[in-house]
Amino acid sequence: MRFSSLLSASAVLAVAAAENAAYAQCGGLNWTGDTTCVTGYYCFQSSEWYSQCIQGTGTSSAASNGTVASTKKACVKSAATSTPSMTTKASCSKSASATTSTAAASSAAVAVVSTSASANTSTSSSASTSNSSSISGFASTSGSVFNINGETGYFAGTNSYWIGFLTNDSDVDLVMSQLSTSGIKVLRVWGFNDVTTTPTDGTVWFQSFVSGATAPVINTGSDGLQRLDVVVKSAEAHGISLIINFVNNWTDYGGMAAYCSYYGLSTSDPSLWYNSTEAQAQYQLYISTVVSRYANSTAVFAWELANEPRCSGCDTSVITNWATTTSAYIKSLDANHMVTMGDEGFGLDTGSDGSYPYTTGPGLNFTANLAIPDIDFGTYHLYPESWGTSASWGNGWIEAHATAAAAIGKPVIAEEYGYSANVTVQSGWQTTVLNTETAGDMYWQFGTTLSSGQTSDDGNTIYYGSDAYTTMVIDHAAAMNKKVVA
């Protein structure tokens, strides 16, 4: 969902032998390659599975088992207890002295351990394993549809950007329980929460880009990725599959703009983020941190490159190249889970009526991106009110993407859609989904009442227990779940 605006562009991270090149892999569990980096770079451990040559003067050492200890100045993060907060952004403050980030190969993955002056350490174990999951096996594609929890078919889903920012575990369980009893199979959540200012105690944040800090910090503490751990564990327990994305195109919760601010990239050129070696190195470092936490969880439906990536005015090759590189990188870390783009489906020749969403103006080519080998399925969003098109136009948008995906031989999902909470309009779109080879649809967005009150209402929220919820969610989910695979 678009909240504000920003931009993006591509870069590569090579895996090299001998003395490793800039941003190449230099260690990790079962790593047998060289553990040294070219001059000006040092081997930084992002998790027990992956270490990378990062620009700087930090020292590094690597044991034969792939363990790397990296010493570098970092931002301080205290391990204060979180209190409920769904929307407040925050960051970390600069440390006056070096801290050490280590992880033994036999221990759980910790991307960054930030130790405060009082010696409090923020750590987290690898959050989830399929052993405790009620979901059987990893989700996968099966022709034009998916195999989820051992069953091949279609699905209905929804979005909850805020669930990973909740600080009451019971609220997370409540949401998962309500989704499960409604027939919802897939939930899309924000796997990012980037901040650029010093955080207040109790604020949930995942990664900080504080200007002047020696390096960005990935927060694995109780007010950091441990909150996402709770979401994954609850999803496992309730049989809900998750789409987890890594960065936002828009400025909400930091997004690409946070990277641009830290690395001095102008936001007036949307290609800079995609093409910045430094920004992409940090982006991939964050990806490896998140992926390594949940690589064994059957609750992960798919990893998603970004929320609504765009590069307005750019050649479409910018995003296609970035998506090719990033999807291959994710697959190198985790071959168990699917990968998708998270784009809005722009740049589509099939069924084009010449309206802006069908053009490549936003810097996307839907067909070229879906054809990327490591992209397992396509996504598109549907917001006629924001795009200057009519409600009925949406039916053609759904049909066109189903046709294009079928030609490539991959599934496609309507990942977000909304129309001022208008049940009549959206139910019409859902009928079109049912009548086409669309593998799944996910309305924006789920709403309910938590211990802290009612969740965010952006005008498209469908609240649990409402009449609209019965029609658009429960009834539609039942229809999608019953749809017979041809």
C-alpha positions as CSV (number, residue, x, y, z in Angstrom):
1,M,0.0,0.0,0.0
2,R,1.3,3.5,-0.8
3,F,1.5,5.8,2.1
4,S,4.0,8.3,0.8
5,S,6.6,8.3,-1.9
6,L,10.2,7.4,-2.6
7,L,12.3,5.5,-5.1
8,S,15.1,3.0,-5.9
9,A,17.9,1.0,-8.2
10,S,20.4,-2.1,-8.6
11,A,23.7,-3.5,-7.5
12,V,25.6,-6.7,-7.2
13,L,27.3,-8.7,-4.5
14,A,29.7,-11.3,-5.8
15,V,30.9,-14.5,-4.1
16,A,34.6,-14.8,-4.9
17,A,37.3,-17.3,-4.3
18,A,40.8,-16.5,-2.9
19,E,41.0,-13.0,-1.4
20,N,37.3,-12.0,-1.5
21,A,36.2,-9.0,-3.4
22,A,34.2,-6.1,-2.0
23,Y,30.8,-7.3,-0.5
24,A,31.6,-10.9,-1.3
25,Q,30.9,-13.8,1.1
26,C,33.8,-14.5,3.4
27,G,32.4,-16.9,6.0
28,G,29.5,-18.7,7.4
29,L,28.5,-22.2,8.6
30,N,30.2,-24.8,6.3
31,W,31.9,-22.0,4.3
32,T,35.1,-23.5,2.7
33,G,36.3,-20.4,0.9
34,D,38.8,-17.8,1.8
35,T,38.0,-15.6,4.9
36,T,40.0,-12.6,4.0
37,C,38.9,-9.5,2.1
38,V,40.5,-7.1,-0.3
39,T,42.2,-4.0,1.1
40,G,39.7,-1.5,2.6
41,Y,37.2,-4.2,3.6
42,Y,36.8,-6.6,6.5
43,C,34.8,-9.7,7.1
44,F,31.6,-8.9,8.9
45,Q,29.4,-11.6,10.3
46,S,25.7,-11.1,9.7
47,S,24.7,-14.5,11.1
48,E,26.2,-17.9,11.7
49,W,25.3,-18.8,8.1
50,Y,26.7,-15.7,6.3
51,S,29.6,-13.3,6.6
52,Q,30.4,-10.6,4.1
53,C,33.3,-8.3,3.1
54,I,32.1,-4.8,4.3
55,Q,33.9,-1.5,3.6
56,G,35.7,-0.2,6.7
57,T,38.6,-0.7,9.0
58,G,37.1,-3.2,11.4
59,T,39.2,-6.2,12.2
60,S,38.0,-9.7,11.6
61,S,38.9,-13.3,12.2
62,A,37.4,-16.5,10.9
63,A,37.6,-20.0,12.4
64,S,37.6,-23.0,10.2
65,N,33.9,-23.7,11.1
66,G,33.0,-20.4,9.5
67,T,32.7,-18.3,12.7
68,V,33.8,-14.7,12.2
69,A,34.3,-12.2,15.0
70,S,34.0,-8.6,13.8
71,T,35.0,-5.6,15.8
72,K,33.6,-2.3,14.7
73,K,32.0,0.8,16.2
74,A,28.3,0.5,16.2
75,C,25.2,2.2,17.5
76,V,24.1,1.5,21.1
77,K,20.8,-0.2,21.8
78,S,19.7,-0.9,25.3
79,A,17.6,-4.0,26.0
80,A,14.7,-2.0,27.5
81,T,11.4,-3.8,27.7
82,S,9.0,-2.9,25.0
83,T,5.7,-1.2,25.6
84,P,2.8,-1.1,23.1
85,S,3.5,1.1,20.1
86,M,2.2,0.6,16.6
87,T,3.3,3.6,14.7
88,T,6.2,5.4,16.4
89,K,9.5,5.3,14.6
90,A,12.9,5.2,16.3
91,S,16.6,4.5,15.9
92,C,19.8,4.0,17.9
93,S,22.4,6.4,19.2
94,K,26.1,6.3,18.4
95,S,28.4,4.4,20.6
96,A,31.5,6.0,21.9
97,S,33.5,2.8,21.7
98,A,33.8,-0.3,19.6
99,T,31.5,-3.2,20.2
100,T,31.9,-6.8,19.2
101,S,29.5,-8.8,17.1
102,T,30.0,-12.5,17.4
103,A,28.1,-15.7,16.9
104,A,29.4,-19.2,17.5
105,A,28.5,-21.7,14.8
106,S,26.8,-23.9,17.3
107,S,24.6,-21.1,18.6
108,A,21.5,-19.4,17.2
109,A,21.9,-16.6,14.7
110,V,22.4,-13.1,15.9
111,A,22.9,-10.5,13.1
112,V,24.2,-7.7,15.3
113,V,24.7,-7.6,19.0
114,S,24.7,-4.0,20.3
115,T,26.0,-3.7,23.8
116,S,25.1,-0.6,25.8
117,A,27.4,1.2,28.3
118,S,25.7,-0.8,31.1
119,A,26.7,-4.0,29.4
120,N,23.2,-5.0,28.5
121,T,23.2,-7.3,25.5
122,S,20.4,-7.6,23.0
123,T,20.3,-11.1,21.5
124,S,17.8,-13.5,20.0
125,S,17.8,-17.1,19.2
126,S,16.8,-18.3,15.8
127,A,13.1,-17.8,16.1
128,S,11.4,-20.7,14.5
129,T,11.7,-24.3,13.3
130,S,9.2,-26.4,11.4
131,N,9.3,-28.9,14.4
132,S,6.8,-26.7,16.3
133,S,4.7,-25.8,13.3
134,S,1.2,-27.0,12.5
135,I,2.0,-26.4,8.8
136,S,3.2,-29.4,6.9
137,G,6.1,-28.8,4.6
138,F,7.3,-25.6,2.8
139,A,4.9,-23.8,0.5
140,S,5.7,-24.2,-3.2
141,T,4.2,-23.5,-6.6
142,S,2.2,-26.2,-8.4
143,G,1.6,-25.1,-12.0
144,S,-0.5,-22.0,-11.8
145,V,-1.4,-22.4,-8.1
146,F,0.3,-23.3,-4.8
147,N,0.8,-26.2,-2.5
148,I,0.2,-24.9,1.1
149,N,0.2,-27.1,4.1
150,G,0.2,-30.2,2.0
151,E,-2.8,-29.1,-0.2
152,T,-2.7,-27.8,-3.7
153,G,-5.2,-25.1,-4.5
154,Y,-6.1,-21.4,-4.3
155,F,-6.1,-19.2,-1.3
156,A,-7.6,-16.0,0.2
157,G,-5.3,-13.8,2.3
158,T,-4.9,-10.3,3.7
159,N,-2.3,-7.8,4.8
160,S,-1.3,-6.6,8.3
161,Y,1.7,-4.2,8.1
162,W,1.5,-3.5,11.9
163,I,1.5,-7.0,13.4
164,G,5.2,-7.2,13.8
165,F,5.3,-3.9,15.7
166,L,2.9,-5.1,18.4
167,T,4.3,-5.6,21.9
168,N,1.6,-7.8,23.4
169,D,2.1,-11.4,22.4
170,S,-1.6,-12.1,23.1
171,D,-2.6,-9.5,20.5
172,V,-0.6,-11.3,17.9
173,D,-2.2,-14.7,18.8
174,L,-5.6,-13.0,18.7
175,V,-5.0,-11.9,15.1
176,M,-3.7,-15.3,14.0
177,S,-6.7,-17.0,15.6
178,Q,-9.2,-14.7,13.9
179,L,-7.6,-15.2,10.6
180,S,-7.4,-19.0,11.0
181,T,-11.1,-19.3,11.9
182,S,-12.0,-17.1,9.0
183,G,-10.4,-19.4,6.4
184,I,-7.5,-17.1,5.6
185,K,-4.4,-19.0,4.6
186,V,-1.8,-16.3,3.9
187,L,-0.9,-13.1,5.7
188,R,1.5,-10.4,4.4
189,V,3.5,-8.6,7.0
190,W,6.2,-5.9,7.1
191,G,9.6,-7.5,7.7
192,F,11.2,-4.1,7.9
193,N,11.0,-1.2,10.3
194,D,13.8,1.2,9.5
195,V,14.4,4.4,11.6
196,T,16.6,7.4,11.2
197,T,16.4,9.1,14.6
198,T,17.2,8.0,18.2
199,P,14.5,5.7,19.5
200,T,12.5,6.2,22.6
201,D,12.3,3.3,25.1
202,G,9.6,0.8,24.2
203,T,9.6,1.7,20.5
204,V,9.8,-1.2,18.1
205,W,12.4,-0.9,15.4
206,F,14.4,-3.4,13.3
207,Q,17.2,-1.4,11.7
208,S,18.6,2.1,12.3
209,F,20.2,4.6,9.9
210,V,21.3,7.4,12.3
211,S,23.2,10.1,10.5
212,G,26.8,10.2,11.9
213,A,26.7,6.7,13.3
214,T,29.6,4.5,12.2
215,A,27.3,1.9,10.8
216,P,23.6,1.0,10.5
217,V,22.4,-1.3,13.3
218,I,20.2,-4.3,13.0
219,N,18.2,-4.7,16.2
220,T,17.8,-8.3,17.3
221,G,16.6,-7.3,20.7
222,S,13.3,-7.5,22.5
223,D,12.0,-4.4,20.8
224,G,13.5,-5.5,17.5
225,L,13.4,-8.7,15.4
226,Q,12.2,-10.6,18.5
227,R,8.8,-9.0,17.8
228,L,8.9,-10.6,14.3
229,D,9.9,-13.9,16.0
230,V,6.6,-13.8,17.9
231,V,4.6,-13.3,14.7
232,V,6.4,-16.3,13.0
233,K,5.8,-18.6,16.0
234,S,2.2,-17.6,16.3
235,A,1.7,-18.2,12.5
236,E,3.2,-21.6,12.9
237,A,0.9,-22.5,15.7
238,H,-2.2,-21.2,13.9
239,G,-1.5,-22.6,10.4
240,I,-1.0,-19.2,8.8
241,S,1.6,-18.7,6.0
242,L,3.5,-15.4,5.9
243,I,4.8,-13.2,3.1
244,I,7.6,-11.2,4.6
245,N,9.2,-8.3,2.8
246,F,12.5,-6.5,3.4
247,V,12.1,-2.8,2.5
248,N,9.6,-0.2,1.6
249,N,9.5,1.9,-1.6
250,W,7.7,4.5,0.4
251,T,9.0,6.5,3.4
252,D,6.7,4.8,5.9
253,Y,8.8,2.9,8.4
254,G,11.9,4.2,6.8
255,G,12.1,2.5,3.5
256,M,14.6,3.1,0.8
257,A,14.7,6.8,1.9
258,A,16.4,5.8,5.2
259,Y,19.2,4.1,3.2
260,C,19.5,7.1,0.9
261,S,19.7,9.5,3.9
262,Y,22.5,7.5,5.6
263,Y,24.6,7.0,2.4
264,G,24.1,10.5,1.1
265,L,22.0,9.5,-2.0
266,S,19.7,12.0,-3.5
267,T,16.1,11.0,-3.5
268,S,15.5,13.0,-6.6
269,D,17.1,10.2,-8.7
270,P,15.1,7.0,-8.1
271,S,17.8,4.8,-9.5
272,L,20.4,5.6,-6.9
273,W,19.2,3.2,-4.2
274,Y,19.1,0.3,-6.6
275,N,22.6,1.1,-8.0
276,S,24.4,2.0,-4.8
277,T,26.9,-0.6,-3.8
278,E,26.8,0.5,-0.1
279,A,23.0,0.6,0.1
280,Q,22.6,-2.8,-1.6
281,A,25.3,-4.3,0.7
282,Q,23.4,-3.2,3.8
283,Y,20.1,-4.3,2.2
284,Q,21.5,-7.7,1.6
285,L,23.0,-7.8,5.1
286,Y,19.5,-7.2,6.5
287,I,18.0,-9.8,4.2
288,S,20.6,-12.4,5.4
289,T,19.8,-11.5,9.0
290,V,16.0,-12.1,8.6
291,V,16.2,-15.1,6.3
292,S,18.6,-16.9,8.6
293,R,16.2,-16.5,11.5
294,Y,13.4,-18.3,9.7
295,A,15.0,-20.5,7.1
296,N,13.6,-23.6,8.7
297,S,10.1,-22.3,9.4
298,T,7.3,-23.7,7.4
299,A,5.2,-20.6,8.3
300,V,7.1,-18.6,5.7
301,F,5.2,-18.6,2.5
302,A,7.6,-16.4,0.6
303,W,10.3,-13.8,0.9
304,E,9.4,-10.5,-0.8
305,L,12.0,-8.1,-2.2
306,A,10.2,-4.9,-1.4
307,N,6.8,-3.3,-0.9
308,E,5.8,-1.7,-4.3
309,P,9.3,-1.1,-5.8
310,R,9.3,1.7,-8.4
311,C,11.9,3.6,-10.3
312,S,9.8,6.3,-12.1
313,G,11.4,7.4,-15.4
314,C,14.1,4.8,-15.3
315,D,14.8,2.1,-17.9
316,T,13.0,-1.0,-16.7
317,S,16.3,-2.9,-16.7
318,V,17.2,-1.1,-13.4
319,I,14.6,-2.9,-11.4
320,T,14.8,-6.1,-13.5
321,N,18.5,-6.3,-12.9
322,W,18.1,-5.6,-9.2
323,A,15.4,-8.2,-8.8
324,T,17.5,-10.8,-10.7
325,T,20.5,-10.2,-8.4
326,T,18.5,-10.0,-5.1
327,S,16.3,-13.0,-5.8
328,A,19.3,-15.1,-6.7
329,Y,21.0,-13.9,-3.5
330,I,18.0,-15.0,-1.4
331,K,17.9,-18.4,-3.0
332,S,21.6,-18.8,-2.2
333,L,20.7,-18.3,1.4
334,D,17.5,-20.3,1.5
335,A,16.4,-22.8,-1.1
336,N,13.4,-23.9,0.9
337,H,11.2,-20.8,0.4
338,M,9.7,-19.0,-2.5
339,V,10.7,-15.5,-3.6
340,T,8.5,-12.8,-5.1
341,M,8.8,-9.1,-6.1
342,G,6.0,-7.3,-4.2
343,D,5.4,-5.0,-7.1
344,E,2.2,-3.4,-8.3
345,G,2.1,-5.2,-11.6
346,F,2.9,-2.1,-13.7
347,G,4.2,-2.3,-17.3
348,L,1.9,-4.9,-18.8
349,D,1.3,-5.3,-22.6
350,T,-1.4,-7.9,-22.2
351,G,-4.8,-6.4,-22.2
352,S,-3.4,-2.8,-22.2
353,D,-5.9,0.0,-22.6
354,G,-3.1,2.6,-22.6
355,S,-3.8,3.8,-19.1
356,Y,-0.8,4.7,-16.9
357,P,-0.7,1.4,-14.8
358,Y,-0.2,-0.6,-18.0
359,T,2.8,1.6,-19.1
360,T,6.4,1.2,-18.0
361,G,6.5,4.8,-16.6
362,P,7.0,3.5,-13.0
363,G,10.1,1.7,-14.2
364,L,8.6,-1.8,-14.2
365,N,8.0,-4.5,-16.9
366,F,5.7,-7.1,-15.3
367,T,6.4,-9.8,-17.8
368,A,10.2,-9.4,-17.7
369,N,10.2,-9.4,-13.9
370,L,8.0,-12.5,-13.6
371,A,10.3,-14.3,-16.1
372,I,13.3,-13.9,-13.7
373,P,14.4,-17.5,-12.8
374,D,14.4,-17.0,-9.1
375,I,11.1,-15.2,-8.9
376,D,8.6,-17.9,-8.2
377,F,5.3,-16.1,-8.6
378,G,3.9,-12.7,-9.6
379,T,2.2,-10.0,-7.6
380,Y,0.0,-7.0,-8.5
381,H,-1.9,-4.4,-6.6
382,L,-5.2,-2.8,-7.4
383,Y,-6.1,0.8,-6.4
384,P,-8.2,2.5,-9.1
385,E,-8.9,5.5,-6.9
386,S,-5.2,6.3,-6.6
387,W,-4.5,5.5,-10.2
388,G,-7.2,7.6,-11.8
389,T,-9.1,4.7,-13.2
390,S,-12.6,3.4,-12.6
391,A,-13.8,0.6,-10.3
392,S,-14.8,-1.6,-13.2
393,W,-11.4,-1.1,-14.8
394,G,-10.1,-3.4,-12.0
395,N,-11.7,-6.4,-13.6
396,G,-9.6,-6.1,-16.7
397,W,-6.5,-5.5,-14.6
398,I,-7.1,-8.9,-12.8
399,E,-7.8,-10.7,-16.1
400,A,-4.8,-9.2,-17.8
401,H,-2.4,-10.4,-15.1
402,A,-3.9,-13.9,-15.0
403,T,-3.4,-14.1,-18.8
404,A,0.2,-12.8,-18.7
405,A,1.2,-15.2,-15.8
406,A,-0.3,-18.2,-17.5
407,A,1.8,-17.5,-20.6
408,I,4.9,-17.5,-18.5
409,G,3.8,-20.6,-16.5
410,K,3.9,-19.1,-13.0
411,P,1.2,-18.3,-10.5
412,V,0.1,-14.7,-9.8
413,I,-1.7,-13.2,-6.9
414,A,-3.7,-10.0,-6.3
415,E,-1.5,-9.1,-3.4
416,E,-3.2,-5.9,-2.3
417,Y,-6.5,-4.4,-3.4
418,G,-8.8,-1.8,-1.9
419,Y,-11.6,0.7,-2.8
420,S,-12.7,2.8,0.2
421,A,-13.9,-0.3,2.0
422,N,-16.6,-0.6,-0.7
423,V,-18.0,-4.2,-0.4
424,T,-19.9,-4.1,-3.7
425,V,-16.9,-3.0,-5.7
426,Q,-14.4,-5.4,-4.1
427,S,-16.8,-8.3,-4.1
428,G,-17.0,-7.8,-7.9
429,W,-13.3,-8.0,-8.1
430,Q,-13.3,-11.2,-6.0
431,T,-15.7,-12.7,-8.4
432,T,-13.4,-11.9,-11.3
433,V,-10.5,-13.6,-9.3
434,L,-12.6,-16.7,-8.9
435,N,-13.4,-16.7,-12.7
436,T,-9.7,-16.4,-13.7
437,E,-6.6,-18.4,-13.1
438,T,-5.5,-16.2,-10.2
439,A,-3.9,-18.3,-7.5
440,G,-4.8,-16.1,-4.6
441,D,-5.9,-12.6,-3.5
442,M,-5.1,-10.6,-0.4
443,Y,-7.3,-7.6,0.5
444,W,-5.9,-4.5,2.1
445,Q,-6.2,-4.6,5.1
446,F,-7.2,-6.7,8.1
447,G,-8.6,-4.8,11.1
448,T,-9.6,-5.9,14.6
449,T,-9.7,-4.7,18.2
450,L,-6.6,-5.4,20.3
451,S,-5.9,-4.8,24.0
452,S,-4.7,-1.3,23.0
453,G,-7.8,-0.5,21.0
454,Q,-8.9,-0.7,17.4
455,T,-6.2,-1.1,14.7
456,S,-5.4,1.4,12.0
457,D,-8.2,2.5,9.7
458,D,-6.8,3.9,6.4
459,G,-10.2,3.8,4.7
460,N,-9.6,0.4,3.3
461,T,-9.7,-1.6,6.5
462,I,-12.1,-4.4,6.9
463,Y,-12.7,-5.1,10.5
464,Y,-13.2,-8.6,12.0
465,G,-16.8,-9.2,13.0
466,S,-18.3,-6.6,10.7
467,D,-20.9,-7.4,8.0
468,A,-18.3,-6.5,5.4
469,Y,-15.9,-8.9,6.9
470,T,-18.4,-11.8,6.6
471,T,-19.0,-11.0,2.9
472,M,-15.5,-10.1,1.8
473,V,-13.5,-12.3,4.0
474,I,-15.2,-15.4,5.4
475,D,-17.5,-16.0,2.4
476,H,-14.8,-15.3,-0.2
477,A,-12.2,-17.4,1.6
478,A,-14.6,-20.3,1.6
479,A,-15.2,-19.9,-2.1
480,M,-11.4,-19.7,-2.9
481,N,-10.7,-22.7,-0.7
482,K,-13.3,-24.8,-2.4
483,K,-12.3,-23.8,-6.0
484,V,-11.2,-26.9,-7.9
485,V,-7.8,-26.9,-9.6
486,A,-8.2,-27.5,-13.3
